[in-house]
């Protein structure tokens, strides 16, 4: 598992959750 990928997914999840 790549940390970068995980961070990217987390960021998208947060973005979707905010909006």
mmJSON file of the N, C-alpha and C atoms, coordinates in Angstrom:
{"data_MODEL":{"atom_site":{
"group_PDB":["ATOM","ATOM","ATOM","ATOM","ATOM","ATOM","ATOM","ATOM","ATOM","ATOM","ATOM","ATOM","ATOM","ATOM","ATOM","ATOM","ATOM","ATOM","ATOM","ATOM","ATOM","ATOM","ATOM","ATOM","ATOM","ATOM","ATOM","ATOM","ATOM","ATOM","ATOM","ATOM","ATOM","ATOM","ATOM","ATOM","ATOM","ATOM","ATOM","ATOM","ATOM","ATOM","ATOM","ATOM","ATOM","ATOM","ATOM","ATOM","ATOM","ATOM","ATOM","ATOM","ATOM","ATOM","ATOM","ATOM","ATOM"],
"id":[1,2,3,4,5,6,7,8,9,10,11,12,13,14,15,16,17,18,19,20,21,22,23,24,25,26,27,28,29,30,31,32,33,34,35,36,37,38,39,40,41,42,43,44,45,46,47,48,49,50,51,52,53,54,55,56,57],
"type_symbol":["N","C","C","N","C","C","N","C","C","N","C","C","N","C","C","N","C","C","N","C","C","N","C","C","N","C","C","N","C","C","N","C","C","N","C","C","N","C","C","N","C","C","N","C","C","N","C","C","N","C","C","N","C","C","N","C","C"],
"label_atom_id":["N","CA","C","N","CA","C","N","CA","C","N","CA","C","N","CA","C","N","CA","C","N","CA","C","N","CA","C","N","CA","C","N","CA","C","N","CA","C","N","CA","C","N","CA","C","N","CA","C","N","CA","C","N","CA","C","N","CA","C","N","CA","C","N","CA","C"],
"label_alt_id":[null,null,null,null,null,null,null,null,null,null,null,null,null,null,null,null,null,null,null,null,null,null,null,null,null,null,null,null,null,null,null,null,null,null,null,null,null,null,null,null,null,null,null,null,null,null,null,null,null,null,null,null,null,null,null,null,null],
"label_comp_id":["UNK","UNK","UNK","UNK","UNK","UNK","UNK","UNK","UNK","UNK","UNK","UNK","UNK","UNK","UNK","UNK","UNK","UNK","UNK","UNK","UNK","UNK","UNK","UNK","UNK","UNK","UNK","UNK","UNK","UNK","UNK","UNK","UNK","UNK","UNK","UNK","UNK","UNK","UNK","UNK","UNK","UNK","UNK","UNK","UNK","UNK","UNK","UNK","UNK","UNK","UNK","UNK","UNK","UNK","UNK","UNK","UNK"],
"label_asym_id":["A","A","A","A","A","A","A","A","A","A","A","A","A","A","A","A","A","A","A","A","A","A","A","A","A","A","A","A","A","A","A","A","A","A","A","A","A","A","A","A","A","A","A","A","A","A","A","A","A","A","A","A","A","A","A","A","A"],
"label_entity_id":["1","1","1","1","1","1","1","1","1","1","1","1","1","1","1","1","1","1","1","1","1","1","1","1","1","1","1","1","1","1","1","1","1","1","1","1","1","1","1","1","1","1","1","1","1","1","1","1","1","1","1","1","1","1","1","1","1"],
"label_seq_id":[1,1,1,2,2,2,3,3,3,4,4,4,5,5,5,6,6,6,7,7,7,8,8,8,9,9,9,10,10,10,11,11,11,12,12,12,13,13,13,14,14,14,15,15,15,16,16,16,17,17,17,18,18,18,19,19,19],
"pdbx_PDB_ins_code":[null,null,null,null,null,null,null,null,null,null,null,null,null,null,null,null,null,null,null,null,null,null,null,null,null,null,null,null,null,null,null,null,null,null,null,null,null,null,null,null,null,null,null,null,null,null,null,null,null,null,null,null,null,null,null,null,null],
"Cartn_x":[0.859,0.0,0.887,0.485,1.262,0.651,1.501,1.018,0.4,1.031,0.525,-0.913,-1.156,-2.498,-3.499,-3.107,-3.987,-4.329,-3.318,-3.531,-4.461,-4.245,-5.076,-6.534,-6.764,-8.129,-8.748,-7.99,-8.482,-8.901,-8.054,-8.335,-9.642,-9.828,-11.049,-12.26,-12.081,-13.184,-13.59,-12.613,-12.9,-13.576,-13.085,-13.66,-15.128,-15.397,-16.773,-17.652,-17.073,-17.842,-18.177,-17.243,-17.469,-18.556,-18.495,-19.48,-20.484],
"Cartn_y":[-1.212,0.0,1.251,2.205,3.449,4.517,5.213,6.272,7.401,7.705,8.793,8.503,7.277,6.879,7.049,6.586,6.679,8.129,8.995,10.427,11.018,10.639,11.16,10.764,9.512,9.024,9.763,9.928,10.614,12.044,12.702,14.081,14.153,13.238,13.214,12.955,12.018,11.688,12.921,13.618,14.824,15.873,16.025,17.01,16.696,15.425,15.009,15.188,14.937,15.046,16.522,17.396,18.828,19.347,18.907,19.391,18.303],
"Cartn_z":[0.0,0.0,0.0,-0.8,-0.864,0.025,0.724,1.613,0.805,-0.313,-1.176,-1.608,-1.998,-2.455,-1.311,-0.142,1.02,1.332,1.304,1.575,0.519,-0.721,-1.813,-1.603,-1.264,-1.043,0.144,1.204,2.397,2.038,1.26,0.853,0.073,-0.846,-1.666,-0.768,0.182,1.09,1.895,2.406,3.19,2.325,1.114,0.193,-0.088,-0.358,-0.655,0.58,1.744,2.989,3.263,2.988,3.22,2.291,1.024,0.047,-0.277],
"occupancy":[1.0,1.0,1.0,1.0,1.0,1.0,1.0,1.0,1.0,1.0,1.0,1.0,1.0,1.0,1.0,1.0,1.0,1.0,1.0,1.0,1.0,1.0,1.0,1.0,1.0,1.0,1.0,1.0,1.0,1.0,1.0,1.0,1.0,1.0,1.0,1.0,1.0,1.0,1.0,1.0,1.0,1.0,1.0,1.0,1.0,1.0,1.0,1.0,1.0,1.0,1.0,1.0,1.0,1.0,1.0,1.0,1.0],
"B_iso_or_equiv":[0.0,0.0,0.0,0.0,0.0,0.0,0.0,0.0,0.0,0.0,0.0,0.0,0.0,0.0,0.0,0.0,0.0,0.0,0.0,0.0,0.0,0.0,0.0,0.0,0.0,0.0,0.0,0.0,0.0,0.0,0.0,0.0,0.0,0.0,0.0,0.0,0.0,0.0,0.0,0.0,0.0,0.0,0.0,0.0,0.0,0.0,0.0,0.0,0.0,0.0,0.0,0.0,0.0,0.0,0.0,0.0,0.0],
"pdbx_formal_charge":[null,null,null,null,null,null,null,null,null,null,null,null,null,null,null,null,null,null,null,null,null,null,null,null,null,null,null,null,null,null,null,null,null,null,null,null,null,null,null,null,null,null,null,null,null,null,null,null,null,null,null,null,null,null,null,null,null],
"auth_seq_id":[1,1,1,2,2,2,3,3,3,4,4,4,5,5,5,6,6,6,7,7,7,8,8,8,9,9,9,10,10,10,11,11,11,12,12,12,13,13,13,14,14,14,15,15,15,16,16,16,17,17,17,18,18,18,19,19,19],
"auth_comp_id":["UNK","UNK","UNK","UNK","UNK","UNK","UNK","UNK","UNK","UNK","UNK","UNK","UNK","UNK","UNK","UNK","UNK","UNK","UNK","UNK","UNK","UNK","UNK","UNK","UNK","UNK","UNK","UNK","UNK","UNK","UNK","UNK","UNK","UNK","UNK","UNK","UNK","UNK","UNK","UNK","UNK","UNK","UNK","UNK","UNK","UNK","UNK","UNK","UNK","UNK","UNK","UNK","UNK","UNK","UNK","UNK","UNK"],
"auth_asym_id":["A","A","A","A","A","A","A","A","A","A","A","A","A","A","A","A","A","A","A","A","A","A","A","A","A","A","A","A","A","A","A","A","A","A","A","A","A","A","A","A","A","A","A","A","A","A","A","A","A","A","A","A","A","A","A","A","A"],
"auth_atom_id":["N","CA","C","N","CA","C","N","CA","C","N","CA","C","N","CA","C","N","CA","C","N","CA","C","N","CA","C","N","CA","C","N","CA","C","N","CA","C","N","CA","C","N","CA","C","N","CA","C","N","CA","C","N","CA","C","N","CA","C","N","CA","C","N","CA","C"],
"pdbx_PDB_model_num":[1,1,1,1,1,1,1,1,1,1,1,1,1,1,1,1,1,1,1,1,1,1,1,1,1,1,1,1,1,1,1,1,1,1,1,1,1,1,1,1,1,1,1,1,1,1,1,1,1,1,1,1,1,1,1,1,1]
}}}
